Amino acid sequence: MLDSKLLNKYAFKKLKQITIYDSFLGGIDDSLFYDFESIDTILLRLTNFKMFFKSAEWINFLNMSALANQNRQILIGFVDNNLIDRYTYPDADLCLFKNFPHSLRVFAYVSSEVAKYECTCTLLYLLKNWQAYKGFNISNPSIENCLKSDFFNSTYQNCNLEENVFKW
């Protein structure tokens, strides 16, 4: 569990990036990142995304300082290289990400070195503002088919995400 005991807000107040590699992470304390106003990148390369995403409330507290600073962005990377039990962002899990803070300029980066993702509605919802991120790299083979402009736009509309996400 990643929490304030491990990542003290006073000791790490100016932290800009956090990277967790090849770990089984039990979760992140819901309000852990509330006071981290300098953080701009969180990269999670986990072996247990299926379990990890069952509690994603911590995402709601990312980039709260964007309310005061309109230029501030945060990139959160989900890199899944699990060969056996890879997370596929199924449409049934869309409700897990319903509070993803798109309006606070938090951007998802989804990648895998071992597979290409199917362009599910859940995946498209996470990537919905990808073009607005100042440093987004489209050369991501695991999702590049989803990001083709015409395909992304038409598939996103077909998912009817605004209605599906807000009905919960």
C-alpha positions in Angstrom: 0.0 0.0 0.0 1.4 3.4 -1.0 0.4 5.9 1.7 1.7 8.9 3.7 3.8 6.6 5.9 5.9 5.7 2.9 5.5 9.0 1.0 5.4 11.8 3.6 4.0 15.0 2.2 6.6 17.2 4.0 9.6 15.1 2.9 8.4 14.8 -0.7 6.5 18.1 -1.1 8.5 19.0 -4.3 8.3 15.5 -5.8 7.8 15.8 -9.6 7.7 12.2 -10.7 7.0 8.9 -9.1 7.7 5.6 -10.8 6.8 2.1 -9.5 8.3 -0.7 -11.5 7.4 -4.4 -11.7 5.5 -4.3 -8.4 2.4 -5.8 -6.9 0.8 -2.7 -5.4 -2.1 -3.3 -3.0 -3.4 0.2 -3.5 -2.8 3.8 -3.0 -4.3 5.8 -0.1 -7.3 7.8 -1.4 -6.0 11.2 -0.5 -2.2 10.6 -0.8 -1.6 12.9 -3.7 -3.9 15.8 -2.5 -0.9 17.8 -1.2 1.6 17.0 -3.9 1.3 20.1 -6.0 4.6 19.6 -8.0 4.0 16.1 -9.2 3.6 15.9 -13.0 4.1 12.2 -13.8 3.1 9.0 -12.1 4.2 5.8 -13.9 2.9 2.5 -12.6 4.3 -0.6 -14.1 2.4 -3.2 -12.1 1.8 -6.9 -12.2 -1.7 -6.7 -10.7 -3.7 -4.1 -12.6 -6.9 -6.2 -12.4 -6.9 -6.1 -8.7 -5.3 -2.7 -8.4 -8.1 -0.9 -10.3 -10.8 -2.3 -8.1 -10.0 0.7 -5.8 -9.1 3.7 -7.9 -10.5 6.5 -5.7 -7.0 8.0 -5.3 -7.2 9.2 -8.9 -9.8 11.7 -7.8 -7.3 13.7 -5.8 -4.8 14.1 -8.6 -4.0 17.7 -9.8 -6.3 19.5 -7.4 -3.9 22.5 -7.8 -5.0 22.7 -11.5 -8.0 24.7 -10.2 -5.5 27.6 -9.5 -3.0 26.9 -12.3 -4.6 26.3 -15.6 -1.4 25.2 -17.3 -0.7 22.3 -14.9 -1.0 18.8 -16.3 -0.4 15.4 -14.8 0.3 12.2 -16.8 -0.5 8.9 -15.2 1.0 5.9 -17.0 -0.4 2.4 -16.7 2.1 0.0 -18.1 1.0 -3.6 -18.0 3.5 -6.2 -19.2 1.9 -9.2 -17.5 1.9 -12.1 -19.9 -0.5 -14.2 -18.0 -3.2 -11.9 -16.5 -3.0 -8.7 -18.5 -5.7 -6.0 -17.7 -7.7 -5.3 -20.9 -9.8 -2.3 -19.8 -13.1 -4.1 -20.3 -16.3 -2.1 -20.9 -17.7 -3.7 -17.7 -15.0 -1.7 -15.7 -16.0 1.7 -17.1 -17.6 2.5 -13.7 -14.2 2.2 -12.0 -13.0 5.2 -13.9 -16.1 7.3 -13.9 -14.5 10.0 -11.7 -11.2 10.2 -13.7 -10.3 13.8 -13.4 -10.2 14.8 -17.0 -11.4 18.3 -16.1 -8.3 18.8 -13.9 -6.0 18.0 -16.8 -5.0 14.5 -15.7 -4.1 12.4 -18.7 -3.9 8.6 -18.9 -1.1 6.9 -20.8 -1.8 3.2 -21.3 0.9 0.9 -22.6 2.0 -2.7 -22.9 5.2 -4.1 -24.3 3.7 -7.5 -24.8 0.3 -6.9 -26.5 -1.9 -4.5 -28.4 -5.1 -3.4 -26.7 -8.6 -3.7 -28.1 -10.1 -0.3 -28.3 -12.7 -0.7 -25.6 -15.0 2.1 -24.5 -13.2 2.1 -21.1 -9.9 2.6 -22.7 -11.2 5.3 -25.0 -12.7 7.1 -22.0 -9.3 7.1 -20.2 -7.6 8.5 -23.3 -10.4 10.9 -24.2 -8.3 14.1 -24.0 -5.0 12.6 -25.2 -4.5 15.2 -27.9 -4.5 18.0 -25.3 -1.5 16.6 -23.3 1.5 18.7 -24.2 4.0 15.8 -24.3 1.8 12.9 -25.6 3.7 10.5 -27.8 1.5 8.8 -30.4 4.2 6.2 -31.1 2.7 3.7 -28.7 2.2 0.4 -30.5 -0.1 -1.0 -27.9 -2.8 1.7 -28.5 -1.9 3.4 -31.7 -4.8 1.9 -33.6 -7.2 3.4 -31.1 -5.7 6.9 -31.5 -6.2 7.2 -35.2 -8.2 10.4 -35.4 -11.3 9.2 -37.4 -11.4 5.9 -35.6 -11.1 7.4 -32.1 -13.8 10.0 -32.7 -16.3 7.7 -34.3 -15.8 4.9 -31.8 -15.9 7.3 -28.9 -19.2 8.6 -30.1 -20.6 5.1 -30.6 -19.7 4.3 -27.0 -22.0 7.0 -25.8 -19.6 7.6 -22.9 -21.0 10.8 -21.6 -24.4 9.1 -21.0 -22.9 5.8 -19.8 -20.4 7.3 -17.4 -22.8 9.8 -15.8 -25.6 7.3 -15.2 -23.9 5.9 -12.1 
